[in-house]
Amino acid sequence: MERIAVVGCGLMGSGIAEVAARSGFEVIVVESTNAAVDLGRERVSKSLRKSLDAGKLSPEDFENASQRLHFSTELSALVGADLVIEAISEQADGKFELFRQLDELFGDAPVVLASNTSSIPIARIAEVTAHPERVIGLHFFNPVPTMKLVEVIAGQRTSKETVLKAHELAAALNKTAVTAPDQAGFIVNALLIPYLLAAIRLFESGNASSQDIDTAMVLGCGHPMGPLRLTDLIGLDTTLAIAEVLFAASGEAHLTPPPLLVTMVAEGRLGRKTGEGFFSYPQS
Ligand SMILES: NC(=O)c1ccc[n+]([C@@H]2O[C@H](COP(=O)([O-])OP(=O)(O)OC[C@H]3O[C@@H](n4cnc5c(N)ncnc54)[C@H](O)[C@@H]3O)[C@@H](O)[C@H]2O)c1
């Protein structure tokens, strides 16, 4: 594999594109509008520059990684890629539509079509394509340059060859892969999201402050970050979308999205990416 494509250059797509370019792949990134391309490009170059300034990336590697990144608003720019990673918003219909288009675009080419979805079963995404054997889940974690884990999720009809290529890519990106079951939330979000929702419900009850909830989990359980700050990092919109998928799959009451989360998303308080969530983040 030499050419990796990334569709969607938000929090996750920008991180995946950066890590792939730093690992020596030619990377083509597709976003929905020119404005989104500009934002995505800025996100990647800011992160690369931060590594350069911190001495974690040599000037030569910075230059090479920057040169390997290409941006477009046209899906046709992806033709010739060996593996595509979809990292668009966590909305099932949008992902189904994109995979239909990708499937058509690549025809019979031996490409791997991977989704970075946090919760939608891979078999459901694969089902909309004529080549379900080449569809797989490759679930990275935020922030991608620092988080070591990738969940590899094979759908019912994913081929062994596709699984092998997904593991090869994870290794080439210096990530540790785990094999996760193709069920809503896979491993990490099936366990993490109920915890985050419980923390939001506790805050919503008015019985504990956001700071105390987070401090309790950091100092009492040794977590690197409290649940409300972690929700801000993930994005409240993404957390809500994952909760909705988990609730739809199980119907369990503790997975119902808390009203406060729904309200904050409706008000555009999405966490770090908008500067306001359970905590405030000055935007630089
Ligand atoms: N945020 C997290 O912590 C996290 C962690 C792991 C996985 N994920 C998953 O990664 C995916 C992306 O999440 P994110 O946090 O980066 O979201 P985000 O909102 O930061 O970015 C999504 C990007 O997709 C773009 N987009 C939407 N539709 C598009 C289309 N049809 N074509 C091209 N671009 C399109 C948007 O313009 C936006 O820039 C989701 O499936 C999410 O569940 C998120």
The ligand as a Gaussian input file, in Angstrom:
#p B3LYP/6-31G(d) Opt

LIG

0 1
 N      -14.230000      12.576000      17.975000
 C      -13.724000      11.456000      18.447000
 O      -13.158000      11.412000      19.534000
 C      -13.780000      10.209000      17.600000
 C      -12.978000       9.099000      17.954000
 C      -12.992000       7.964000      17.145000
 C      -13.823000       7.925000      16.034000
 N      -14.609000       9.005000      15.730000
 C      -15.438000       8.909000      14.526000
 O      -14.775000       9.564000      13.455000
 C      -15.735000      10.125000      12.554000
 C      -15.466000      11.607000      12.414000
 O      -15.581000      12.200000      13.694000
 P      -14.905000      13.616000      14.005000
 O      -14.864000      13.734000      15.481000
 O      -13.656000      13.779000      13.202000
 O      -16.040000      14.610000      13.438000
 P      -15.881000      16.131000      12.967000
 O      -17.234000      16.722000      13.080000
 O      -14.738000      16.787000      13.660000
 O      -15.469000      15.987000      11.413000
 C      -16.299000      15.448000      10.434000
 C      -15.856000      16.051000       9.106000
 O      -16.491000      15.342000       8.043000
 C      -16.771000      16.271000       7.013000
 N      -17.801000      15.692000       6.157000
 C      -19.105000      15.443000       6.458000
 N      -19.724000      14.843000       5.410000
 C      -18.780000      14.718000       4.430000
 C      -18.788000      14.158000       3.113000
 N      -19.888000      13.601000       2.605000
 N      -17.649000      14.195000       2.390000
 C      -16.514000      14.739000       2.901000
 N      -16.440000      15.272000       4.143000
 C      -17.561000      15.250000       4.906000
 C      -17.203000      17.536000       7.762000
 O      -17.053000      18.675000       6.943000
 C      -16.238000      17.538000       8.959000
 O      -15.063000      18.267000       8.696000
 C      -17.113000       9.804000      13.148000
 O      -17.590000       8.626000      12.570000
 C      -16.801000       9.591000      14.619000
 O      -17.733000       8.775000      15.263000
 C      -14.591000      10.140000      16.459000

